[in-house]
Amino acid sequence: MSDRRRWRGVAAGAALVWVAFAAGCATPSAKEETEIKARRAGSHLNLGIDHLQSGRSALALREFMTAESLDPGNARIQYALGEAYMARQKPDEAELHFLKALNLRPDFHDARLSLSALYIVQERYEEAWKECQALVDEPTFPEPWRALANRGWAEFKLGRLAEGRRSLQLAREYSPNYWPAILSLAVLESEQGRRMEAISLLEQVIAIGPGPGVEAEANYRLAENYIALGKRDRAVGHLATAVARAPDGEWARRSEAYLKLLR
């Protein structure tokens, strides 16, 4: 590894004996050993992050576990483990490590936000709301719109529709192009029968270009709204687009099933 020192030398006779003797006596102190382990852990952490960002979650998890063995009290490593377990669809393990990260560093905003997202995935909406509220109330949190979007979705799923709409709209005030808030608001409007409002929002999501998977979902939801408005041909077009955008994804499968019903 690049940050580790490598000693090289050429010696002969008595000089070689002295170097060997000196090296044998130069036992690192406890502080130095801790620092060495921390640097090694950091290298494994960075390598794991690269794996995770490239979709190699299994390799990422191995690197993070190695980093944890070297530096178990590092909140960033605990958070990274949580993210890797989330990617591996192991929510119980993910929750454990997010909580460890927060126990080590209560002001770890990203860990709290990820924990709220995990609770939403598990449909633990009250717990998600509490974590989001803690972030909204925290003046040092630099991206409140992310917490507001999660809070709004939790409120929506809890049946608190007016509160959910306000949270999602406030998230958009902070960050007008934050597509998770726009998409959630579109779903809320659709559930309330406000079809044209939902369609406009879904079109905004697609225009932002958040990626194939999200765009496939937006197209699927556009199709649902157009069916409700009696516009079958437009619905079919959006379902076909959803399949084309992310052919191996969940929304493509849903779209294909919907197309079979319409044909």
N, C-alpha and C positions, 0 to 999 in steps of 0.2 A: 504493500500500500504506500501511496506517495508520501504520506505524512510520517512514516516510520523511518527512524535513522538507521542507516546501515554503516557499520564500521568496516573499513577495509584497510589493510596494511600489509607491508612486507617487512619481515624482520628475520634475523638469524641469530643463532647462538644465544648469548646471555640476554640480548634484547628481547627475543621471542619468549624466553622464560619469564622475564619481567612483565611483558604484556599479558601473558596468560595468568600470572599471579595477580596482577592488578585487576583484570577483568573478573577474576573469581571473587575478589574482595568487594567489588563495586555493586553490592546488593541494593536495588532501588528501595527507597523508603515507602511506607504505606501510602503516603500522599502521591508519590510518583506512580506507584502501581495503579492507584485509583484514576489518575490522569491518563495513563496509558490505556486502561480499559475504557475510559470514556471516549477517547479518540477512536479506538477500535469500534466501539458501539456506534459512534457517529458515522463511520465509514459504512457499516452494515445498514444503518438507517437510511443513508442517502442512496445506497444501491437498491434497497427495498422500495423506496419511493419511486425510483426510476422504473422498476418492474411494475409497480402498481399503476403508475400513470400510463404504462404501455399495455395494460390489460393482463399482465402475468401475475395474477393474484397469489397463486401457489408459491411461486419463487419469492414474491414479496414477503409472504408470511414467514418463510424460512429465514430470510434476512432479518426481519423484525424480531423473531424469536431469539436469534443469535444475539442481536443487539440487547434484548431484554436480559439475557443471561449475563451480559457484561455490565449492564447499567440498569438494574431493575427500578431504580428510583427516578428515572427520567420520564417526565410527563409526556414529552413528544413521542417517545417510543411507545408508551401505553396507548396514546391516541392513534398512532400509526397501526398498531395491532388491531384496534377497534375498527379502523377503516378496512383493513385487510379481511377481517372476519366478516364485515358487512359485504364485501365483494364476494366472499365465499358463501354467502347466504347462511351464516351462522350467527343469528342475532343474539343468542344468549351470551356467547363468548364476546361478541362485540360490545354488548352492554357492560359486561364486567370490566373490560379495558377502558371504555370511556369513563366509567365511574372511578377507576383507579387514577386516570389522568386528572380528573377533577379533584380527587382527594389530595393528590400531590400539588395541584395548582388550581385552586378554586376559580381563578380568573381566566382559565383557559377557554376562551370564547368558542373556538372552533370545535372543541370537544363537546361543549354543551349544545351547540347547534346540531352536531351530528347525533347526539343523544336524543334530541327532540325529533329528528328525522327518523331515527330508529323506532321511537315510540309511535310515531305516525304509521310507519309500516306495520307495526304490530297492533294497530288500532287501539293503542293506549292513549287516547286523545287527551284526557285530563292531565296525565303526566307530561305529555308533550306540551300542553298549554303552559304548565308551570315553568318548564325549562325555557320556553320562548319568552314568557313574561319576565323571567329573570334577566334575559338578554336585553329586552326592550327597555327595562328599567336601569340598565347599566350604561352610564354615560360614556364609558371608555370603549364600548363596543363600536367598532368603526363602520359596520354594515348592518344597521338596524332593519333594513328592508328584507334581509334574509330571514331574520327572526319573525318579522311581521307576516311574511308570506306563510311560514310554517304555522304561526299562531292562527292566521285566518283560516287555513285549511282545517286545523283542529276544531276551531269554533264552528265552522260549517258542518263538519261531521258530527259534532255534538248537538246539532240542531239550532245553534245560535246564529241564525242566518244574517241578521242585521249586523251583529258584531263581526262576523266573518267578512262580510262585504266591506265594512269600515277598515278592518285590518289590511285587507288586500288592496284597497284603494290607497291607503296610507303608504303601503309598501311601494306602490307605483309613483306616489308623489316623491318619495326619496330617490327611486330609480325607475324612470318611465319604461325602460326596455328590459326590466328584469322579468324574463319570460315565465319563471315558475309562478309568480304572482298573477300574471296575465292569464295563464292557462287555468289556474285554480279559479280565478274570477269568472272565466268563461264557463267552467263546469257548474259553478254556482248559479250563474244566470240561466244556463240551460235547464237546470233542475227546477228553477222558478218559472219556466216557460217563456222566458224573455229571449226568444230565438234569434232575433236580429242582432240584439246586443251580444249574444254568445258568438254568433257568426263573425261579427266584426272583431271581437277579441281573438278568436282563433286565427283569423287571417293575419292579425298583427303578430301572433306567435310565429307563424310560418315566415312572415316577412323578415323577422329578426334572424332566422336561420340557426336555430339552436342545435341542429343535428338530426340525422335520419330518424332515430327512434322517437324523438319528441315530435318531429314533423309528421311522422306516421300516425301518432296518437291524435294530433290536431286534425289531420285529414279524416280520421275515423269519426271524431266527434263532430266535424262539419257535416259528414254524411248523416249522422243521427239527426242533426237539426234540420237538414234539408228534407229528410224523410218526414219529419214532423210537420213540415210546411207543404208537403205534397209534391216536392220537386225531386222525383225519383232519378231522373237522368243526371242531375248535378250530384246527387248522393252516390250514384254508381261511379262517376268520375273521381270523386274524392276517395272512395274505397280502393279503386284501382291504383291511385297515386300512393295511398298508404302501403299497399303491397309492394309497389316498386321502390319506395323510399327505404324500407327496411324489411326485405323479404324473409329474413330469418327471425324476425322479432315477434313479440306477443301481439302487437297491433296489426301486423300483417295476417297473423292467423285469425284474429277476430274479424278482420276485413274480408278475408276469403270466405269465412263462414257466413258473413252477412250477405256477400255477393251471391252465394248459392241460394239464399232465401229470396233474393230479389229477382233472380233469373227464372 
